[in-house]
Amino acid sequence: MLARFLNIIILLGAVQGLIVSSLLFFSTKNRRPNRLLSGIILLIALASFNLYGSYINWFNSPLLHFIVQCLPLVMPMAFGPLIYFYIQASLNPGYTITGKQKRHLIPLVIDLVPPLIPYVFLFGIVTRLWTNNPLPWANFIDTYNVYADIPRWVSVTLYIWLSVKYLSAYQAKHQGQLNGQSQNFAWLRQLLRVFMVFQCIWLLYLIPYVIPRYTNQMLETFDWYPIYIPMAVMVYWLGIKGYLVSAQTTPEKKTIATPILLSQQQVEAGIASIIKAMETDHLYLDKSLNLSLLSRHISLPAKTVSILLNQYLQKSFTELVNSYRVEAFKQKILEPGMDALTIAAVAAESGFASQATFQRVFKEITGSAPSEFRKSVTLAG
């Protein structure tokens, strides 16, 4: 009775997954992120249908069972890359999966081995390379899937970590000003937290499952319910919440600014004012410094300052300020008595308001971590 109830939950989750993934895929709003989310939900739904079908003997016929074995219905290796792509597409209008990013999909070959085995087996029968004995091949698929779950779990966990890092970098880059993306950003963080919880559940099941003496015991005692029931719940939540958020969220549209022409004299005077503000007035030490404050300080419109930075200095405002702050840190760390201060304290004196931002920016600019730099200058001294 309990098994029937749990099977119904899995079936309903799979049905809802198919319906919502279709709605998201054919939605005309936020097409790219919606299609990526649709792919995530569809993969969960197909895996759930596959399990439900095996429970109620949909594939009892040898022919039907063989056909199902040839289909890649269970593709956990795709979850991680799709989540990572979805996070990026949700925050960046015009996001496309480039050829370089498509390399993230190469590990999917791990999931394609089991569906390829029946084709290899059939080819061997036709060419008479081996006898018609499917049992060793079926045993190989079962054993392979047990140990393939290890890289599958690692892959999803790795991409969740990359996605969390991406969100943190995005927030730091925009200095907490999400420009209308607050609701979307909160949804993405919530999504990652849910997948983190699922990864913990999967790990608790996986550890005894991959130990040969406990594999059959786990399946006989719990079957796949500890994994697929949470997946069904995730489908309900992803389907409802994801669809509602996608319907409410309008991604930022990139606007093409009308170019403003500046005379050579204006350019030279403006750049000189910016450099003076940084190098003489040390404006970068102000932790609350932004483009508006800088423009008021040098008595130039913010749009003009932005043009001077982007078109003539080839730097964004953030890049300019951070470069001065990093240089200030490098100079301060050499001063007498600074070895008594922590790296965070020296970074704060250099104008950085966030330790996490400082660590990331310093490594981007110098190629080394602050602690490594401090060690190197200490040894040199």
C-alpha positions as CSV (number, residue, x, y, z in Angstrom):
1,M,0.0,0.0,0.0
2,L,2.8,2.4,0.9
3,A,4.7,1.5,-2.3
4,R,1.6,2.3,-4.4
5,F,1.2,5.6,-2.7
6,L,4.9,6.5,-3.3
7,N,4.6,5.4,-6.9
8,I,1.6,7.7,-7.4
9,I,3.7,10.6,-6.0
10,I,6.5,9.8,-8.5
11,L,4.0,9.5,-11.4
12,L,2.2,12.8,-10.6
13,G,5.6,14.5,-10.3
14,A,6.6,13.1,-13.7
15,V,3.3,14.2,-15.3
16,Q,3.5,17.7,-13.9
17,G,7.2,17.8,-15.0
18,L,6.2,17.1,-18.6
19,I,3.4,19.6,-18.6
20,V,5.4,22.5,-17.1
21,S,8.5,21.7,-19.1
22,S,6.4,22.0,-22.3
23,L,4.9,25.3,-21.1
24,L,8.3,26.7,-20.3
25,F,9.8,25.5,-23.6
26,F,7.2,27.1,-25.7
27,S,7.0,30.3,-23.7
28,T,7.7,33.4,-25.7
29,K,9.0,35.3,-22.6
30,N,12.6,34.8,-21.4
31,R,13.0,32.1,-23.9
32,R,16.6,31.0,-23.3
33,P,16.4,30.7,-19.5
34,N,13.0,29.2,-19.7
35,R,14.2,26.5,-22.1
36,L,17.1,25.6,-19.9
37,L,14.8,25.3,-16.9
38,S,12.5,23.3,-19.1
39,G,15.4,20.9,-19.8
40,I,16.1,20.4,-16.1
41,I,12.5,19.6,-15.3
42,L,12.2,17.4,-18.3
43,L,15.2,15.3,-17.3
44,I,13.8,14.7,-13.8
45,A,10.4,13.8,-15.3
46,L,11.8,11.3,-17.8
47,A,13.9,9.6,-15.0
48,S,10.8,9.4,-12.9
49,F,8.7,7.9,-15.7
50,N,11.4,5.4,-16.3
51,L,11.4,4.3,-12.6
52,Y,7.6,4.3,-12.4
53,G,7.3,2.2,-15.6
54,S,9.7,-0.4,-14.2
55,Y,7.7,-0.6,-10.9
56,I,4.4,-1.3,-12.6
57,N,5.9,-3.5,-15.4
58,W,5.3,-1.3,-18.3
59,F,8.4,-2.8,-19.9
60,N,7.6,-6.4,-19.1
61,S,7.8,-7.3,-22.8
62,P,11.4,-8.3,-23.8
63,L,11.1,-6.1,-26.9
64,L,9.8,-3.1,-25.1
65,H,12.3,-3.6,-22.3
66,F,15.1,-3.6,-24.9
67,I,13.8,-0.5,-26.6
68,V,13.6,1.4,-23.3
69,Q,17.2,0.3,-22.5
70,C,18.3,1.9,-25.7
71,L,16.9,5.3,-24.7
72,P,18.8,7.8,-22.6
73,L,16.0,8.4,-20.1
74,V,18.3,8.9,-17.0
75,M,20.8,11.7,-17.6
76,P,22.0,13.1,-14.2
77,M,25.3,14.4,-15.8
78,A,23.2,17.0,-17.6
79,F,21.8,18.5,-14.4
80,G,24.9,20.4,-13.4
81,P,25.7,22.1,-16.7
82,L,22.0,23.0,-17.2
83,I,21.7,24.6,-13.8
84,Y,25.0,26.5,-14.4
85,F,23.8,27.7,-17.8
86,Y,20.3,28.6,-16.4
87,I,21.8,30.8,-13.6
88,Q,23.9,32.7,-16.2
89,A,21.0,33.0,-18.7
90,S,18.6,34.3,-16.1
91,L,20.9,37.2,-15.2
92,N,22.4,38.1,-18.5
93,P,20.1,39.2,-21.4
94,G,21.3,37.8,-24.8
95,Y,23.2,35.0,-23.1
96,T,24.2,32.2,-25.5
97,I,25.9,28.9,-24.9
98,T,29.2,29.3,-26.8
99,G,31.3,26.6,-28.3
100,K,33.7,26.8,-25.3
101,Q,30.8,26.4,-22.9
102,K,29.5,23.4,-24.8
103,R,32.5,21.5,-23.5
104,H,30.7,21.3,-20.1
105,L,28.4,18.8,-21.8
106,I,31.3,16.3,-22.7
107,P,30.9,14.3,-19.4
108,L,27.4,13.4,-20.6
109,V,29.1,10.4,-22.2
110,I,29.1,8.8,-18.8
111,D,25.3,8.6,-19.0
112,L,25.3,7.5,-22.7
113,V,27.3,4.3,-22.0
114,P,24.3,2.2,-20.6
115,P,22.0,3.1,-23.6
116,L,24.8,2.3,-26.0
117,I,25.4,-1.2,-24.6
118,P,22.2,-2.7,-26.2
119,Y,23.3,-1.4,-29.6
120,V,26.7,-3.0,-29.1
121,F,25.0,-6.2,-28.0
122,L,22.7,-6.2,-31.0
123,F,25.6,-5.5,-33.4
124,G,27.5,-8.5,-32.0
125,I,24.5,-10.8,-32.4
126,V,23.9,-9.7,-36.0
127,T,27.6,-10.0,-36.9
128,R,27.9,-13.3,-34.8
129,L,30.7,-12.0,-32.7
130,W,29.0,-13.4,-29.6
131,T,26.0,-15.6,-28.6
132,N,22.6,-14.3,-27.8
133,N,23.1,-14.2,-24.0
134,P,22.0,-10.8,-22.7
135,L,22.5,-11.6,-19.0
136,P,26.3,-10.6,-18.7
137,W,25.5,-7.4,-20.6
138,A,22.6,-6.6,-18.2
139,N,24.8,-7.3,-15.2
140,F,27.5,-4.9,-16.7
141,I,24.9,-2.1,-17.0
142,D,23.7,-2.6,-13.5
143,T,27.2,-2.6,-12.0
144,Y,28.2,0.3,-14.2
145,N,25.3,2.4,-13.1
146,V,26.1,1.8,-9.4
147,Y,29.6,3.3,-9.7
148,A,28.7,5.9,-12.3
149,D,26.6,7.5,-9.6
150,I,29.8,8.7,-8.0
151,P,30.9,11.0,-10.9
152,R,27.2,12.0,-11.3
153,W,27.0,13.2,-7.8
154,V,30.3,14.9,-8.0
155,S,29.3,16.6,-11.2
156,V,26.1,18.1,-9.9
157,T,27.8,19.2,-6.7
158,L,30.6,20.9,-8.6
159,Y,28.2,22.8,-10.8
160,I,26.1,23.9,-7.9
161,W,29.3,25.3,-6.3
162,L,30.2,27.0,-9.6
163,S,26.7,28.5,-9.7
164,V,27.0,29.8,-6.2
165,K,30.4,31.4,-7.0
166,Y,28.8,33.0,-10.1
167,L,26.0,34.5,-8.1
168,S,28.5,35.9,-5.5
169,A,30.7,37.4,-8.3
170,Y,27.6,38.9,-10.0
171,Q,26.5,40.5,-6.8
172,A,30.0,41.8,-6.0
173,K,30.4,43.1,-9.5
174,H,27.2,45.1,-9.3
175,Q,28.1,46.1,-5.7
176,G,24.8,44.8,-4.4
177,Q,22.8,47.0,-6.9
178,L,20.9,44.3,-8.8
179,N,18.9,46.8,-11.0
180,G,15.5,45.2,-10.9
181,Q,16.9,41.6,-10.7
182,S,16.4,41.3,-6.9
183,Q,13.4,38.9,-7.2
184,N,15.1,36.9,-9.9
185,F,18.3,36.8,-7.9
186,A,16.5,35.6,-4.8
187,W,14.8,32.8,-6.8
188,L,18.1,31.6,-8.2
189,R,19.7,31.4,-4.7
190,Q,16.7,29.5,-3.5
191,L,16.9,27.1,-6.4
192,L,20.6,26.4,-5.5
193,R,19.7,25.8,-1.9
194,V,17.1,23.3,-2.8
195,F,19.6,21.4,-5.0
196,M,22.1,21.5,-2.2
197,V,19.6,19.8,0.1
198,F,18.9,17.2,-2.6
199,Q,22.7,16.6,-2.9
200,C,22.9,15.9,0.8
201,I,20.1,13.4,0.6
202,W,21.6,11.7,-2.4
203,L,25.0,11.5,-0.7
204,L,23.5,9.8,2.4
205,Y,22.0,7.2,0.1
206,L,25.0,6.9,-2.2
207,I,27.7,6.1,0.4
208,P,26.2,2.7,1.5
209,Y,24.8,2.1,-2.1
210,V,28.3,2.0,-3.7
211,I,29.7,-0.4,-1.2
212,P,29.2,-3.8,-2.8
213,R,28.0,-5.6,0.3
214,Y,25.3,-3.0,1.0
215,T,24.1,-2.3,-2.6
216,N,21.4,-4.9,-2.8
217,Q,20.5,-4.4,0.8
218,M,19.8,-0.7,0.1
219,L,17.7,-1.5,-2.9
220,E,15.8,-4.2,-1.1
221,T,15.2,-2.0,2.0
222,F,14.6,1.4,0.5
223,D,14.5,0.9,-3.3
224,W,14.9,4.2,-5.1
225,Y,12.3,6.1,-3.1
226,P,14.7,8.1,-0.9
227,I,16.0,9.7,-4.2
228,Y,12.9,9.9,-6.4
229,I,10.4,11.1,-3.8
230,P,12.6,14.3,-3.2
231,M,12.9,14.6,-7.0
232,A,9.1,14.5,-7.4
233,V,8.8,17.2,-4.7
234,M,11.5,19.2,-6.6
235,V,9.5,18.9,-9.8
236,Y,6.4,20.2,-8.1
237,W,8.3,23.2,-6.7
238,L,10.4,23.9,-9.8
239,G,7.4,23.7,-12.0
240,I,5.2,26.0,-10.0
241,K,7.7,28.5,-8.7
242,G,9.9,28.5,-11.8
243,Y,7.0,29.1,-14.1
244,L,5.6,31.9,-11.9
245,V,9.0,33.6,-11.6
246,S,9.6,33.4,-15.3
247,A,6.2,34.9,-16.0
248,Q,6.9,37.8,-13.6
249,T,10.5,38.5,-14.5
250,T,11.5,40.7,-17.3
251,P,15.2,40.6,-17.9
252,E,17.2,43.8,-18.3
253,K,17.4,44.9,-21.8
254,K,20.6,46.2,-23.2
255,T,20.2,49.6,-24.6
256,I,22.4,51.0,-27.2
257,A,23.6,54.4,-26.0
258,T,23.8,57.3,-28.4
259,P,27.4,58.2,-28.7
260,I,28.5,61.5,-27.2
261,L,31.4,63.2,-28.9
262,L,34.0,64.9,-26.8
263,S,36.7,67.2,-28.0
264,Q,40.3,66.4,-27.4
265,Q,40.6,69.1,-24.8
266,Q,37.5,67.8,-22.9
267,V,39.0,64.3,-23.0
268,E,42.4,65.4,-21.7
269,A,41.0,67.6,-19.0
270,G,38.5,65.0,-17.9
271,I,41.1,62.2,-17.7
272,A,43.4,64.5,-15.8
273,S,40.6,65.2,-13.3
274,I,39.9,61.5,-12.8
275,I,43.6,60.7,-12.2
276,K,43.9,63.6,-9.8
277,A,40.8,62.5,-7.9
278,M,42.4,59.0,-7.5
279,E,46.1,59.7,-7.1
280,T,46.1,63.1,-5.3
281,D,42.8,63.1,-3.5
282,H,42.8,59.4,-2.9
283,L,39.1,59.2,-3.5
284,Y,39.3,55.4,-3.9
285,L,39.8,55.1,-0.1
286,D,36.2,56.1,0.4
287,K,34.4,52.7,0.7
288,S,31.1,54.3,-0.4
289,L,32.6,55.7,-3.6
290,N,30.5,55.3,-6.7
291,L,30.2,56.9,-10.2
292,S,27.9,59.6,-8.9
293,L,30.3,60.7,-6.1
294,L,33.2,60.7,-8.5
295,S,31.3,62.9,-11.0
296,R,30.4,65.4,-8.3
297,H,33.9,65.5,-7.1
298,I,35.4,66.4,-10.5
299,S,32.3,68.5,-11.5
300,L,31.5,66.4,-14.6
301,P,28.3,64.7,-15.6
302,A,28.2,61.0,-14.7
303,K,27.6,60.1,-18.3
304,T,30.7,62.0,-19.4
305,V,32.8,60.3,-16.7
306,S,31.5,56.9,-17.9
307,I,32.5,57.7,-21.5
308,L,36.0,58.8,-20.5
309,L,36.5,55.6,-18.6
310,N,35.0,53.1,-21.1
311,Q,36.1,54.7,-24.4
312,Y,39.4,56.3,-23.5
313,L,40.8,54.5,-20.5
314,Q,39.2,51.2,-21.5
315,K,38.1,50.5,-17.9
316,S,34.8,50.4,-16.1
317,F,34.4,52.6,-13.0
318,T,34.7,49.5,-10.8
319,E,37.9,48.3,-12.6
320,L,39.5,51.7,-12.2
321,V,38.8,52.0,-8.5
322,N,39.8,48.4,-7.7
323,S,43.1,48.8,-9.5
324,Y,44.0,51.8,-7.3
325,R,42.8,49.9,-4.2
326,V,44.9,46.9,-5.0
327,E,47.9,49.1,-5.7
328,A,47.3,50.8,-2.3
329,F,47.2,47.4,-0.6
330,K,50.5,46.4,-2.2
331,Q,52.1,49.6,-1.0
332,K,50.6,49.5,2.5
333,I,51.7,45.9,3.1
334,L,55.3,47.1,2.8
335,E,55.0,49.8,5.4
336,P,56.6,49.3,8.8
337,G,54.2,47.9,11.4
338,M,51.8,46.5,8.8
339,D,52.9,42.9,9.5
340,A,51.0,43.2,12.8
341,L,47.7,43.8,10.9
342,T,45.6,41.1,9.3
343,I,45.2,41.1,5.5
344,A,41.5,42.1,6.0
345,A,42.5,45.1,8.0
346,V,45.1,46.3,5.4
347,A,42.4,45.7,2.7
348,A,40.0,47.9,4.6
349,E,42.5,50.7,4.9
350,S,43.0,50.4,1.1
351,G,39.3,51.2,0.5
352,F,37.8,47.7,0.2
353,A,34.5,47.3,2.0
354,S,34.2,43.6,1.5
355,Q,36.9,40.9,2.2
356,A,35.4,38.5,-0.3
357,T,35.5,41.2,-3.1
358,F,39.1,42.1,-2.2
359,Q,40.2,38.5,-2.4
360,R,38.6,38.0,-5.8
361,V,39.7,41.3,-7.3
362,F,43.3,41.0,-6.0
363,K,43.7,37.6,-7.6
364,E,42.1,38.8,-10.9
365,I,44.6,41.7,-11.1
366,T,47.8,40.2,-9.7
367,G,47.3,36.5,-10.4
368,S,48.1,35.5,-6.9
369,A,46.2,35.4,-3.6
370,P,46.8,38.3,-1.0
371,S,48.4,35.8,1.4
372,E,50.8,34.6,-1.3
373,F,51.8,38.2,-2.2
374,R,52.3,39.1,1.5
375,K,54.5,36.0,1.9
376,S,56.6,36.8,-1.2
377,V,57.3,40.4,-0.2
378,T,58.1,39.3,3.4
379,L,60.7,36.8,2.1
380,A,62.1,39.4,-0.4
381,G,62.4,41.9,2.5
